[in-house]
Amino acid sequence: MFATAVVLLARLVEGRTRRVALTLAIAHGVAFVLVGLFHGMADAPGYSLAIHVGGAAVGILCANTVAIMAGSLRSLELPTAYRVFSIAVGVLGLLSEALAGMSARTAGVFERGGVYSWLLWSVVTGAALLARYVRAPAVMENVPV
């Protein structure tokens, strides 16, 4: 769903930025299909775990990069608070993912941080888009319609 949303929102930008957003969205989508198809359990075949971990890394990297991109594009004329939030949550997600490789005991916690960051960004972005299009109720001669 994230990949589909980014593809649909890519209409808001042009040129190279649109191509980068579309590439990140497609890579994210393919990566998480691979994560779903190949299990990451220790008793799974070696190639299965490698594909699962590789797909997760690519998907997480792409999603957090999209969040950073959204915050850094001044042309979208987004509120400053949203832009700062987008960049911060994307950077924290990437940092968390980088820390996942430091220790096997804490890898799961940091991997969750890399995933929850872009999930949080998705929810906030969706809510912001919905709030933007909520209109005041129509009134005709002081009578609600």
Summary of the structure (lengths in Angstrom):
residues: 145
radius of gyration: 18.6
end to end distance: 35.4
largest distance: 71.0
contacts: 424
relative contact order: 0.10
helix: 77%
strand: 3%
